[in-house]
Amino acid sequence: MRLTQSNRDSILSTAPDLTVEAGPSNGYDGVASTNGHTNGHSYPAATNGYSSGVGGGAKHGKGVARVHLPGSTISDDSSIDREEFVRLVIQSLKDVGYIESAATLEAESGYSMETPEVTLFRQHILDGIWAKAEATLPQLCIDDPEALLDATFLINEQKYLELLEAGKTTDALHVLRNELTPLNVDPDHLHTLSSLIMCSEPEDLRRRAGWDGAAGSSRQRLLDALHNYIPSSTMIPQQRLPTLLQQALEHQRHECLYHNLPPDMTNFSLYSDHVCAQTEFPSVMTTILDAHKDEVWVAVWSHDGRYLATGGKDKSVIVWRVGDGTPSGDWSPQLVLSDHKYPISSIAWSLDDAVLFVASDHEIKVWNPKTGICIRTLDSGHEDTVSSLLWLPDGSGVISSGLDRKIIHWNADGTVKEDWGLSPIRITHMALTPDGTRLVAVGIEHAAPEVPRAGQPIKVVGMNPLVTLGSKGGNRMMVFDITSKQALLSIRLEGELTSVDVSHTGQYALINHAPDVLYLYDIYTGRLSSKYVGQRQDEHVIRSCFGGINGTFVVSGSEDGNVYAWHRDTGTLLEVLPGSSEGSVNAISWNPRNERMFASCADDRTVRIWEAPHSTHPEPRIHRVDGIENGMTNGKGKGKL
């Protein structure tokens, strides 16, 4: 936007003494508020102390001459438009408080950040001068008549709410009838607005409207909403250049293959592209835990990251304690929980880490992981192997699932809260979204016909048009709504599905699939987002997980005895680590409190701890422990109910 001569003269005119404060570029002071509220930021009009006229006598002894540059881009090898770039720089200078520098740049370049009409419109919105704001709106290059009506409605809706808040019910009713209703508003929305007249107190109005009032940030939010209707070339969105820089930094972070730094953006510099070193990934095996007497199938960290529970074919669970954070050698076995009749299939810690649920075949036991006392053995109701145990994020209890197709919700004390009935699949694994609203299950389609017992119909959970029963030989990923128990998504996949993990955002499900591939699915759209290949899986149950800061990595065991790690967003294979001297690496578990540590467990009876490289790491220490003889408490069901 080029400066007119009058604009340039105004910018270069002599200014009175001003106290300049940094703040968002949203106008200037000088327009009185109608009700005393200015819930946005403003600062004085741009000036740099020069006398009027380009080249005229300057207060500081020199003028600012217009610079004429060839072309329309910032350089010969760039596609960035010079006018857009300069206008964003002017906005940023004003945002950080360099008002005179911004004015000088406007004069030297011949570009203004915005027209006077835009500046006035913004200030009218922030000061609540609604009539002038609405009168200025047609001057802001809104070509679409529908967009103009929508913008007008938003302004009048804010005016209506502020009148109600101020107790001016008659004036508010006038706005509703004569200014909002003629705009052909959605009847339901109009009815909602009209119902607000019944609010007796401003607090009730703000609560019911989801609005923070004239003194809050509502006017600034209105201005942000109006950007959707006013061309950005006319009214530049707030903080536009910092927004672009932030997007660039985020893109670099997503593209950084080994990114595993805390989310504090201060570790990024604008002077160079961001690249993390390979040493950010925990690729060094610092500890080998060798206490199990057979294959280890399950490894689960406590929520505080200080304990690791492992179990498998030897029918025992060992609880290990992590050291004080010094490299290696600090691991110690706390206790062995050996009172199980069958191999261990699943382990779940309570949110406070005071209770441990352990599944072995169809049985579920509840343990105190500090004392080794079995609190109770559940009448599980499962008739086949319990494949998964999950504590709900609100701490209200545990959900179990199994190959018998059952899903059962248990109270924290081990009593049954709700039996979901039979699912359409024999569940091999499941996971919960972090907000606890959705359950993702994978398993084998059930093809056998149902036979009602004692003349009663069989309850099948999740029956809706998305679910197809009776397909022989297939496998499915299913997403259930926790509250309604209904299936929101069902995807049929060929090949065995042995594991599922959900990303920290709750958007993606990571699925181990035999043969030899991991899938990343969007659980809201059902779209396949990525594949990860390289690991080997044909016959065994292999379980993978997300890891690192924000789940940057995908890590899986493999039947070839290695640990495989990929970059989640690009699918690039990052690391292949030796995780077993014989047989498969069965499961991976990432420490929830230490983004630079994970555990793997394997057929060679070991559990291995992996950490990021450190100069003080010695050779891996092997803990060879044989239960009670080495000082561990051996849980034998004391206190069993």
Sequence and secondary structure as in RCSB ss.txt:
>XXXX:A:sequence
MRLTQSNRDSILSTAPDLTVEAGPSNGYDGVASTNGHTNGHSYPAATNGYSSGVGGGAKHGKGVARVHLPGSTIS
DDSSIDREEFVRLVIQSLKDVGYIESAATLEAESGYSMETPEVTLFRQHILDGIWAKAEATLPQLCIDDPEALLD
ATFLINEQKYLELLEAGKTTDALHVLRNELTPLNVDPDHLHTLSSLIMCSEPEDLRRRAGWDGAAGSSRQRLLDA
LHNYIPSSTMIPQQRLPTLLQQALEHQRHECLYHNLPPDMTNFSLYSDHVCAQTEFPSVMTTILDAHKDEVWVAV
WSHDGRYLATGGKDKSVIVWRVGDGTPSGDWSPQLVLSDHKYPISSIAWSLDDAVLFVASDHEIKVWNPKTGICI
RTLDSGHEDTVSSLLWLPDGSGVISSGLDRKIIHWNADGTVKEDWGLSPIRITHMALTPDGTRLVAVGIEHAAPE
VPRAGQPIKVVGMNPLVTLGSKGGNRMMVFDITSKQALLSIRLEGELTSVDVSHTGQYALINHAPDVLYLYDIYT
GRLSSKYVGQRQDEHVIRSCFGGINGTFVVSGSEDGNVYAWHRDTGTLLEVLPGSSEGSVNAISWNPRNERMFAS
CADDRTVRIWEAPHSTHPEPRIHRVDGIENGMTNGKGKGKL
>XXXX:A:secstr
 B  HHHHHHHTS           S   S S  SSS   S        SB SSTTS BTTS        SSSBSS
TT  SBHHHHHHHHHHHHHHHT HHHHHHHHHHHSB SS HHHHHHHHHHHHT HHHHHHHGGGS    HHHHHH
HHHHHHHHHHHHHHHTT HHHHHHHIIIIIGGG   HHHHHHHHHGGG  SHHHHHHHHT   TTTTHHHHHHHH
HTTTS TTTS  TTHHHHHHHHHHHHHHHH TT  S S GGG  TTS     GGGS  EEEEEEE  SS EEEEE
E TTSSEEEEEETTS EEEEE  SSSSSS  EEEEEE   SS EEEEEE TTSS EEEEETTEEEEE TTT  EE
EEE    SS EEEEEE TTSSEEEEEETTSEEEEEETTS EEEEEEE SEEEEEEEE TTSSEEEEEEEE  S  
  BTTB   BTT STT     TT EEEEEEETTT  EEEEEEESSEEEEEEE TTS EEEEEEETTEEEEEETTT
  EEEEEES   SSS  B EEESGGG EEEE  TTSEEEEEETTT  EEEEEE  SSS EEEEEE SS TTEEEE
EETTSEEEEEE   TT  S EEEE  GGGGT EEE  TT  
